[in-house]
Every structure is written in C-alpha cells, then in structure tokens.
Amino acid sequence: MFSRRSLLQFMVALPAALAAKTTSLAQESVPSSLNDWQAVRDVFDLSHERVHMSAMLLSSHPRPVREAIERYRQALDEDTVAYLEANMGERTEASRRAAADYLGVHPSHVALTDSTTMGVGLAYNGLRIRSDQELLTTDEDYFVTHESLRLKSLATGAGVRSIALLERAADARAESAESIVSKVLDAITPQTRLVALTWVHSSTGLRIPIRPIADGLAEINADREPDDHVLLGVDGVHGFGVENVSFADLGCDMLMAGCHKWLFGPRGTGIAVFSSKALDALRPTVPSFTDDPAFSAWVQDRNAPAGGNNGARMTPGGFKAFEHRWAMKEAFELHADIGKARVEERTHSLASQLKEGLANIDRVTVRTPMDPDLSAGIVSFDIDGWSAGEAVSALRDRGIVASVAPYAVPHIRLTPSIRNLEGEIEQAVDAVRALA
Ligand SMILES: Cc1ncc(COP(=O)(O)O)c(C=O)c1O
C-alpha cells in the first residue's frame, strides 16, 4: 500500500517537476499525408469486408492512438510504479491540455471522464439546486440525461419537467431552428435552474441550435440572482469530433462528451467542460486524485477548504486505464492534423450524400433533417414493412454496419464519418434499396 505521503506525491499534479522525468516514449506517429480520405481510412484497422457506419457507438482506434496505447501499456507492464510516478502528472495534464486546445478553453475548465454518461452524471449530480427549483429537459433527449435528472430529483426534491420538442414525435425532418429555440425558451420559468439538452439527438439525428438557446438564456439570466440563473447543460457526444466549433461558440455552461465515438479516441475516455459559472454552481461528486486541495488537506490532517472548483477537481479519482487516458492526446492531434474544418465538411458532405440517396428510394422515410445546420453525421430512417431491428440485421448480412436507436420509437441509423469513402455511401444506399 502507499503511504499518505507517497499517495500525495503520486496524485497531486506537479507538471513542471514531472515534466523533467517524462520519458521520450510518446514519439509522434502521425501519418505523413492526411490530405487524402483514403489515407485517413487507412489509419483504421477496420476490416474491409464491411462498410462501417457505426461511428456513433464505439471507436476503432486509429493508428496513432493504437500505437500510443501500446507504448504506454508496455511501459506500465514493465515497471508499473516507476513509470506511473514519472508520467502520471504530465501525461494526464497533456491529455487535458489537448482537450482544452480542441475546444478553445483553459485546461482548468476541463474534467477528464470515462464516457459521456459519466460526465452527464457528474455534472447534473453536482449541481447546487434548491428543492423549489426545477430541471428542464425535452422528451427527445437520451436515457443518460433523463436518468441523471431523475436521480438528481430524488436526491434534492427539485422537480423535473420535460417538454415535447418535435412537432411530430420521432420525426425531426420538418423542424426549424426558430421553432426549437422558442420551444425551449418559452418553457423557462422562474424556477428553472438547468436546461439539459442533447446537441445531436441519437434517435433522429436532429442537431439542436445550442448557441441561440444560450443567447436567450443569457437574456433571461440578466434579470436573475446568481443562484437563480438557468444553466445550460449539453450531452454533446454526437457533435463533438464532428462540428468545427469552440466551447465559446456553443455558449453552453456544461458540455459532456465521450472521446470514444466521433473523435475516435481511446475507448473508455471522455471529457466534461465547464464555464466559470458552472464551476461555481457545481460540486465534485467523486474524490479527485489530481490537484485537489481537499486531498492535500486530508494528507495534512486539516479540514478540506470550502469552495474553489475546477476541471481537475471535477475529474473522478482512482487509478485509471492510464494507457487509454494518456492516448487521448493523440486522438485530438489526429483531428488537428486532418483539420477540424475538414472533418466537419467531410462528415456533413457524406451524410448529405447518404440522405439524398435514401430520400430517393420509395418506401424509405428519412427522419433526420436534410438541412446541414440541423444535422450532423447521424442519418436516421425507416423502411416501410421493416422493423428497425430486422432492417439492421438484414443490412449487416449485406455487409453494412448500421445500428438501431435504443428509444421507444426505434429507427435505423447509418453514421458516415471520416472513416468512410463516397463509394461506401453508394453501397449502403444500394443495400437499403435492395430491402425496400
Ligand atoms: C446521446 C447519447 N449520449 C450518451 C451516450 C452514451 O455515450 P458514452 O458511451 O460515451 O457514455 C449515447 C450512446 O451511446 C448517446 O446516444
């Protein structure tokens, strides 16, 4: 076991001191040319027997991530404690910095998590809220948001209210940005403390206009006391790694996303990003091992200091699969090397090609808006006469990896990404046509 003193030395981030000890194992391994989409496809080991349109589920590690994980794994296996002591602070901070750079925020606003689910749970559970206040969401959000709010309500007595966002349930085709924004803002009451939304809905592929909602909330908050401010929380996982925006562009207070979907980061990694206002309104849920004054106070047998929150304190402690956490950096670097704008443009262009192809098939109804401003990489649709589950199985038999939305009204989902080529979109459309 570790003594209190050695634990503290281990956990408290001292990047400057530790940087000197950092070994040179993390040599870059970025492919020489990523200008060509075939070259991007080739950094993934995904089999060529299938068309993989499953980016919204779990990443296949791209080569730089795979290689970094393997280097760290080997070093940890060879001399676990020494390697951890020499690398934990600096490599963990390098991943936090990479996430911060990607979203244009200061690293102190970034918490490292294991998944979207963990981030959403930590954010909403940590919110200071009175029992006379309420948590607002929409009927179309995912289980992770609904369940986090339900649990928060049980713990605090604060109410949860859910509004219908779509004109036609489970169909986002006809939505307009104005109608979405006004439905959310019109639902705000003096009791509303949190609006919990999902950036890109995993059922219909609808992308919510987060910025105008944030702007509307800023106007509402201008007349409120700080403890009555409405905070905007966003499950951002299906926009993160696709859309070319910064945290400030989005304008929300809390953005939670797994890094193991569209970012193609290490499986079991994620981030949560908080505005200054959100950090003031939140308390950590899980003891942090990183740069936490509560930890230092405990070691020195003092009372934990009151207040003072940051991304490191919001980062759940405990030993991690460090080879995965540290290789987050390579995933962010790969996106930067490809170019954030190119990633967005490519994903939208393939999704548009797919939507247009599907819309031309009789008996197919595309549920995702055709408008690129109201969609991202998820393409949802139904085929007359087929349940979503049966259609997905039949598509798999034809070599197309689709998935079913785990919602009360399930749809078929295809999710083109930077891993796909135009020819694969045609193959997917042909396979759907064969079923219809
Ligand atoms: C909207 C949404 N949020 C969260 C999740 C879960 O993500 P994670 O595995 O990163 O917790 C999913 C699906 O996997 C999802 O569709």
The ligand as an ORCA input file, in Angstrom:
! r2SCAN-3c Opt
* xyz 0 1
  C     -26.954     10.979    -26.847
  C     -26.073      9.937    -26.207
  N     -25.466     10.231    -25.035
  C     -24.672      9.344    -24.426
  C     -24.441      8.099    -24.967
  C     -23.521      7.182    -24.234
  O     -22.207      7.564    -24.513
  P     -20.987      7.042    -23.640
  O     -20.736      5.638    -24.048
  O     -19.832      7.922    -24.007
  O     -21.376      7.161    -22.225
  C     -25.064      7.760    -26.185
  C     -24.914      6.463    -26.865
  O     -24.097      5.677    -26.784
  C     -25.895      8.697    -26.798
  O     -26.508      8.411    -27.961
*
